[in-house]
């Protein structure tokens, strides 16, 4: 009797389940059983079963470290699942592909796939796979240096695993979570988590997972300088990985073992092991381990005083890392998945005007929305780097252009600055939404600040033929303790909005004293206009991110929809609420109340300006080659002699042999960041320990400023404004 189609289908499903259950201890057996299931599925010509088999093969080959084959199989499975419109399969295969990407150091592409599959797993309420995705997201956040988000993701992975009572998934998240606590110096917590993981792995018989847990325990012993115990544990983990055919785990252990031998002053053994790790990582394209091996081989030869070999390894490390970073950036820009994800974000932003749909989306995919916002913030930071070059190059070309080019350059400069404003809005909103912004109040001239804001927007109002008024009650003090930047952001957004939506009449800034106190005053600030007004139904929505009133959504009144969202968050930061009153055709009034502590008149330092930079020397540390090239051209135009360092290590080396007039130090650089490089230069033995050093960065938060201030003479935010850079280099402070 011939088996029926139904019995064949059951047999295929049974084979796939058996293959998945033995993957922990017999990965090759999983491949063999899945290949058998594939043969039956192809004989039946069942595309859905073929897709399931192909997806599982992609997973197993990914675990084996056969990444190209895993991507090929994953892509084939994805195409079949999409034709069948089978959502669980689409999500599973995207998760597998993401695994390949982040294991080969392609974290941005991995993030895009994880965003997509998480949304589906949440929609179908698949807690098992949600746990797997959250664990992978934690790995990516660690790569980005965002340990706070990594901890949240690992804890969510643990929670989801506990709900489905899956000890293996739960223990998988304990391993990296232990590593984070170890990095923070909390050895007790790290040990507790890793011991819990080992106990679970022994209970479930997950031999492959046990190797990773033992590896985590070895790291703890290495950090607490119990070197012999750490070595035994690393070797135990290595033996298991070799038996299981686990390539990533093997490479990780070899690398850490090499580092351990350096700490034990066994340089010959360290060189042997690191070369083995390097060869193995190169063979199987385990990129991040390759980088680290090159660096520690450099350390070995540096300790041996073999400067020629040390330099060779350091240069190889820097060149390979730069090459991969450039390649990654290009691939991200060209990546179809990345572009389509950005397009989806844009469409969702437009749809947020419908409040009911926003709430529905938040209920279905709250975590997915949070991850998308993190992705948007990350990509915005990356856009600023090439934009810095565009703005600077445009300014340089203006000096050499003829009349025919003036109009083109003027348009390019306007477009670049407009793009920068949009990106800054996104970044400001992301930081505020993530709670990474705090108030930095100092005694300031409040009345002058208000006057400056009025003057800033006076021309914009005049161009539209409207007036801008500033009305301040006499009892308002001149000096208060205020965060001038954030007050300027609040009022700037409100005033520019009022002007935008007013075609005739006036815009008024009114400042009223509500209550006078011994140490602080309660003040109301109001921005009113005689513009088009806001429909009553939209008054509750206009402060939402990406939202605009329907009466605003014309090309004449276009914008990002982030301005009022930023205002709301900044006013909330001041412990207050922003309120609005409006009548269609008559205008709107935005107002809020804040308590301002009394301030004092702090006389500013005076400066002596000199434009003579000719012949001065500057050391510029910048890891982005395009930005470096443009900055060198600009500084050379002012007569400066520029020495370029590609990272913090090179900056320290150059500064130890040559005295410079200035140092411009990028904060975020590979190998050694700008902060640690500057701290090293400030050492008394360095000839530049008194040289003015200026930090170049896209993001200096309040906590960072407090930490950085003792080392830097000032901060220049990227994209660098040419006038500010020139004024910084030509001023001489008189205390």
N, C-alpha and C positions, 0 to 999 in steps of 0.2 A: 504493500500500500504506500503510495507516494505521499510525502508530508504536504500538508496544506500551507497556503500562504500565511495563514494566521500562526500555525505552529512554527514556521520558519522565522517569522517576526519575533515570536516569543524566544526562540533560540538565540537570535541575534542580541536581543535585550539582555538575556541571561549571560551571554558571553561578555558583553560590555560591562555589566555589573560585576562579574567575577574579576575581569581585568582591572577594574578600578579599585576593587577591594584589596588586591595583592600588590598594588603599585608601590606600597610602602617598603616591602621587603624583596620584591621580585619584579623589578621594572621591565626586564627583558621579557618575562612571562606575560606582563600586561600588553606589550607590543605584539607578541605572538598571538594571544587570544583575540586582540582587536583586529589583527590582520585576517584571522579566520572569519570573524564577524563581517569584515569588509567583503570577503569573497562571496559569502552567502547573500549579502545585500546587493552586490553588483549583479549576481545571478538573477535576483528578483527584480532588478532595475527599479529599486525603491530609493528615490533621491533623498528622502528624509533620513532613512537609515544610513545611506552612504555618507551623508553630511555628518551624522552623529559619530560614525566610525572615524571619519577624517578628522573631526574636531578632537577626539580622544587621542588619536595618533599624534596630532600637533602638540597636545599637552605632554605626552610621554617623551617625545623627541626634545621638547623644550627642557624638561627635567634632566635629560641626558646631556644637555648642552649642545645639541645639534640644531643651532638656532636658524640657519638658513632653511633647512628642511621644515622646521616647525613653522616658520612664517609662510612658506609655500603651501603647506597643508592647511594652515589656518585660513589663508586667503581663499583657497578652494572651498573649504567648509562654509565660510561666510557667504560666499556667492550662492551656494546651494540653499542655505538657511533663508537668505533674503528672498530667493525665488519662491520658497515654500511659505514665507511670511511666518516663520517659527521663531517667536521672540526669545524663549529660553535658550535656544541654540545660538542665536545671534549674540546674546549677552555672554554666553560661555566662551565662544570662540574669540570674542573681543578681549575677554579677560586673559585668555591664553596668549594672544598676540601682545597684549600689554606686558605680560610676564617676560616675553623675549626682549621687548624694548628696554625695560628698566634693568634687565640683567646685562644688556650690552651698552649701558650708559646713555640710552636715548630716552631720558626721563620725560621730556615735554610730550613726545609722541605717546608714551605710555599713559601719561595723564589724560590725554584726549580720549583714548580707548576706555580707560577706567571710568571716566565721567559718563560715557555712553552706557556701559554695561551696568553701572550702579543704578542708573535711572530705571532700567528694565527690571533688575532684581528687586528693587523697591516696589515697582508697579505690580509684579507677580508675587510679592511677599515671600521671596526666597531668602530666608535668614541665613542659611548655610553659605550661600555665595556672597551675601552681603558681608559676612565675616571675612571671607577671603579678600574681597575688594578693599575693605577698610584696612586690612593688614598691609596690602600693597600700597595703598595711599600713604600710610605711615612711612613706608620705605622712601617714597618720593619726597615727602615733606622733610625727612631727615637729609636727603640729598640737597634740598634747597636751603638747608640750615634753619628750618622752622621747627624747632624741637617741640614747641608748644602744640602746634597742630598735629605733629607726629604722635605725641602722647594721646591726644584726643582720639585720633584715628585708631591707635592700638587698643585703647580702652573700649571704643565702639565695637571693634572686632571681637574683643573678649566677651562683651555683653551679648552680641549676636550669637556667638558660639555657645554661650551658656544657655541661651533660650532653646537651642536645638540639641543641647547636651552632647556636644562634640568636643571631647577632651583634646583631640589632636589640633583642631583649629584654635581652641583656647590657648593651648601651650605654645603654638606657633607664634602667637602675639607676645607671649611673655619673654621670648628670647630677645627681640630687638628692644623691648621696653626695658629690660634689664640693662642693656647696653647704654641706653640714654641716662638712666640713673647712675650708672658707673661713670659716664662722662661728667656728670654733675658732682661727682665725688661722694655720692650716697651709696657706699659699698654695702651697707646692711640691707637696703631695699633691693639693690641689684642682686645680692646673694639670695634673698628670700624668693624673688621672682624666678631666678634660674633654677633653684632647687625644686620649686613647685613644677616647673616645666619638665625637669628630669624625671620627677616622680610620675607625672602624667604619661610621659613617653614610655617609661618602663611598664606602666599599667596597660597601655594600649598596644604595646609591642611595635611601636613606630620606630624602627631602627634608624632609618634615614633622618627622621626628625631628632632622634636622640643625639646623633652626631653633631647637629647644630647646637643643641642645648649644652653638650659637653664643651664645645668650642666657646660658648658664652661663659661657662664656668672657668675655663682656662684664662680668658681675658681678665677676669676678676683677680685670679691669682697672680697674673703677670703685673697688674697695676699695683697690687699690694706687695710686690717684689718677692713673692714665693715662686721663684723662677723654676726650680726643679719640678714642683707640683704642676705648674703651668705647662712645662714641656711634656710631661707624661700625659696630661689631658689633651694637649694639641695632637700628640702622636696617636692617642686612642681615637680621637675624632677623625684624624686623617685615615687610619686603617679602615674605619667604617665607611667613609666616603669612597675609598678605593674599591672596597668590596661591592658597594651599591652602584658604582658607576656615576656618582654624583660629582659633576665637573666643577660647578661653581663653588660648592662647599670645599672641594679639594684645593682649589686655587686660593680661597680665603685662608685656609689653615696654613698652607705653605708660606703665604705672605706673612701672616702673623708669627709663624715660627721663626722666619728669618729676622723679623724685628726683635723677637725675644732673644735670639742669639747675639744681636748687637748689644742689647742691654746687659747680657751676660759677658760681654767683652770677648766673645768667640767669633771674631770677624771672619776667619776662614770658613767656618761652618755657616755663618750668616750669608756669606757670598755664594756658597754652594747652593743653599736652599733657595735664596732669592733668584738665582739664575734658573733654578728648576721651576720656580713659580712663574718667572718671566717667559720661559720657553712654553710651558703649559698654557699660560694665558694667551700668548700669541697664537698658538695652534688652534685654540677654540674661541678666539676673539672675545676674551673677558677683559674689556677695555680698562675698567677702573683699577683692576689689580695690576695691569701693565704699568699704568702711571705710577702707582705707589712703589712698585719694585724698582723702577728707574731712579726714583728719588732716594730710596734707602741704599741703593748701590752707590749713589753719589756720596751719601753720608759715610759709607765704609771707606771709600778711597780718600775722602777728605780727612778722616781720622788717621789714615796711613801716611798722610802728607804726600800722596800721589796726586798732585793737583791737575795733571794732564788728564788722567783717567776720570777724576772727579768731575772736571769740567765737561768731558764728553758725555757722561751720564746725565749731568744737569741740563745740558743743551738738548739732549735727546728727549728728556722729560718735558721740557718747555715746548719744544717743537711739536712733539706728538700731541700734547694736550691742546696747544693752540690750533693745530690742524683739525683735531676732532671737534673742538668748540666751533670753529668756523664752519666745518662741514655740517654740524648739528644746526647751527643758525640757518644755513642755507636750506637744509632739508625741511626745517620747521616752516620756513616761509613758503617753500614750494609744496609742502605736504597737502594733499587733497583733504585729508581728514581734519587737519588743523584749520584749513580755510572754511570747510563746511561747518565746523563747530563754531567758528567765529560768526558765520552767517546766521547760524541758528540763534546765537546769543543776541544778535541784532534784531531778529524777528521777534524774539521773546520780549525784548525791551519795548518794542512798539506795542506789543499785545498787553503790556502791563497797564495801558490806559483803561482796560476793562477790569475793574476791581474784582468782580466775581471770579474771573478766570485766573487772576493772580493768586487769589486765595486757594483755588482748586489746585493750581500748580504747586504752591508751597506745601499743601497737605500731602500731595502725591510724591514730591521730590525735594523735601527741605534740604537734605544733605547734598543732593546733586546741585542745587542752586548755590550752596555755599562753596562747593568745589569749583564751580564755574567762575564765581567771583574771584577766588584765589588765582585761577588760571588767567583771568582778565588782568588782574593786577600784575602778575608775573610778566605777561606779554607786554604790558604797557611799559614796564621798566626796560625791557629789551628794546622797545621802539625808541626810547629816549637816547640810546647810545648812538645809532646812526643819525638821529635828528640833530644831535649836538654837532656832528660834522657838517650837516647840510646848512645849519644856521651860520656856523663860522665861515664856511667856504663862501656863502653868499655875501657876507660882510667883506671878505677879502676881495671878491670880484668887483664889488662896488667901487673900490679905489682905482681899478684898472679899466673899467668899462667905458665905452663911448656912449654918446647920446642914444644910439639905436638900441643899446642893450639895457639902458636905465629902466625902461618900463617893464621889461621882462624880469629883471632882478628885483624890482620893487614888488611885482606880483608874487615872485617866489618867496621873498622875505615875509610878505603878508601871510601867504599860505602856510609857511613853516611856523610862524608865530601862532597862527590860529590852531594848527594841529597841536602845538605844544600846550596851548591853553586847554584844549580838549583832554589831552593826556593827563595834564595836571589835575583836572577835575576828577578824572577816573581814579588817579592815585590818591588824591585827597579823600575821596569818598571811601575807597577801599581801606585806607588806614583808619579813618574814623569808624567805619563799620566793624573793623576788627578790634577796636578798642586800643589802638596803638598810638593814640594822640592824647596829650595832656596839656593843661594850661601852663604857660611860663610867664607869670605876671612880673613886671618890673615897674618902677615909678616912671611915668611918662607924661608928656604934655597932651592931655586929652583934647583940649580945645584946638590945638594945632593939628592934631590927628584928624579931627572932624573937618577942619578947614582944608586940609590936604586932600581928603576924600572928595569934598565938594569941587575943588579945583581940578582934580583928576578927571572928573566926568563933565566938567563945564563945557568943554569943546564939543563933546559928543551930543550934549543937549542942544547947544547952539546950532549944530548942523541940522537938527530937526526943527529948529525954530521954537524951542520951548525953553522955559526958565528953570533953573535949579536953585532952590532956596535952602538956606541953613538958618534955623531958628533955635537959639540956645538960651534957656532961662538964665537970668543973671546970677542966681544962687549956685549954679553948677561950678564946681571948683575947676581950676586949670589942671592940677596934677592929681592923678589917681594911679593906683597899682593896676595895670592892665596888661593883657597879652596883645600888643599892638598888631601883630600879624593876623591873629584870629579875628579881632574886632574889625580890621580892615577887610578881611575876607567876607565877614557877615555883611557889613554895610556895602561893600563893593558889589556883591551879588545882588543885593536888594535894590540898590540905586540903578545899576545897569539894567536890571529887569524892568524897573519902573520906566526908564527912558525908552527901552525897546518897545513897550506896549503903550506908549503915549505919543500921539501924533500932534497934539496941540494942547496948550495950557502950561502946566508946570509940574515939577516934581519937588517935594519938600522933605527935608530932613529936620525933624523936630526932637529936641532933647529937653526932657522935663524932669525936675526934681520932685520925686514922690514923697520921700522921707529923708530927713537929715539926721545923721547919727554922730556920735562922738568919734568913732573910728572909721565909719563907712557911710555911704549914701546909697539910697535906693533910687534908681534912675530908670525912666522909661524912654526908649528910643523908638521913634516912629518914622517910617518912610511911606509917604502918600503920593498918589499921582492922579491925574485927570484923564486916564487912558481908557482902554476898551472894557476893563472890568473882567470879572471871572464869573461864570455861571455858578449858581448856588450848589448844584450837584457835584461840582468839581472841587469845592473848597477843601474837602477832606482828603483829596487825592494828590494835590499839587506838591506836597512835600515828600511824596514817595519817589524813590530813585527811578530815573528814566521816564517820569510822568510829566505830562503837560495837559493843561486844560484844553478841551476840544476847540475852544475859541482861539487858542494860541497856535494850533498846529497848521500853520500856513508857511509857505516859503519865506514870507516876509518876516515871520517871527520864529524862525527855526532856531534850534539849539540842542544841547545834549540832554536836557531834562535833569541834570544833576545839580544845578545851582541851588535850588531851594532845598534839595535833600541835604546838601552840605551845610546850608544855613541852619536847618533844623538841628543837625547833629552838633554844630558848633555852639548854638544857643543852649542846647541841652547840656553841653560840656560846662557851660557857665551856671548850671543849676536853674535854668529858666525854660520857658516855652515860647515859641514863636506863634503869634496869632494873626488872623487876617479878617478884614471886613471888606466887602466889595459890592458894587452895584454895576450891572451891565450898562455900558455907555457913559458912566459917570466917573469911574475910577476905582482904585483899590488902596487899602491902607494895611501895611504890615507893621506889627509892633511887638516889642518884648520888653521885659523889665529885668534889670540886673543890679546886683549889689556890688559896688566898687569901693574897695578900701582906699582911704586917703593916702596920697603919695607926697613925695617931696621933689623939689626942683634939683635934679641931678645935672650939674653942669657937664656937658660932654667934653671929652678930650679934644684938643685942637690938633689940627694936622698941618704939616707943611708939605705942599705939593711940589714935586719936581718931575718934569717930563723927560729927564735925561736917563734913559735906560741903556744908552749905547755902550757896548762893551761889557755890560753886566753879565753874570753867568747864572744859569738856572738849571737845576736838576729836575726833570719831569718824569715821574713814575706813572706809567699808563700802560695797561696790558692790551688795550684795543688799538690795533695798528693804524686804523683809519683815523681815529681821534688823535693819535700821537702825531701822525703826519700833518694833519691840519693844524694842530696846536704849535708844532715846530715852525711851520710856515708863518703863522701869526706872530709868534714871539720873535722870530728872526727879523720880521718886518720892523719891529720896534728896536732892533739893534742888539737884541739879547743873543748870547751864545748858549745853545741848548745842548745838554747831555741827556740822552733818553735811557731810562731803565724800564725793562719789560715787566718787572714785578718787584715786590718788596725786597726780596733777597738781593737782587741786582742793585737796587737803590741803596741798600745798606753798604754793599761792597764799594760802590762808586763814591759814596759820601765819606768813606773811611780813608780815601787817598787824595781827594780833591776838596778844597773849600769853595763853596758856592755862595752867591749873593742871595739866592732864593731857592726854595724847594717847593714844587707843586706835587702833592701826593694824592693819588687816587686811593680811595678807601677800600673798595672791593676789588682785590686782585688775587690771582691764584698763588699757591705756594706759601707766600707770606703777605698778609694784608697790610694796608697802609697804616693802620693803627699800630700794629706790632713793629713795623719797620720804623715808624717815627719814634716810638718808645725806645728802640735800640739806638737810633741816631742821637737822641737826647742824652745818651750816656756821656759822662765827662771825658772819656778818652776819644770820642769822635770829634774831628775838627769842625763839624757843622752843628755841634750841640747848642750853639746860640743862633744859628741861622734861622731867619723867618721861614716857617713851614706852614703852607696853607693846604687844607684838606679839600679835595675835589670829590663831591658825592651827590647822588640824587636824593638821598634821604637821611637827614640827621634829626633823630627824634630827641625829645627832651632828655631821656635817660642817656642817650649816646653823647649829647653835648656835655653833660656833667662829667662823663667819663673821659671824653676826648680833650676837653678844654685845657688841662694842664700841659698838653703836649703840642697843640696847634696854636698858631697865631691868628687863625681865622678860618672861615668855612666859605667855600664857593660852590653854590649849588649848580648841578648840571641840568640842562645845557648851560654852559658858561656864557654869561653876558660879557661881551668884549669890553664895554666901558667899565664894568665893575672890576674885571681882571686888571685893566690898565691902571685904574685908580688904586687898586690894592697894591700893585707893585711900585707905584710912584709916590705913595704917601709915607711920611715919616712922622710917627706919633710923638707928640710933646706932652709929657705927663705933668 
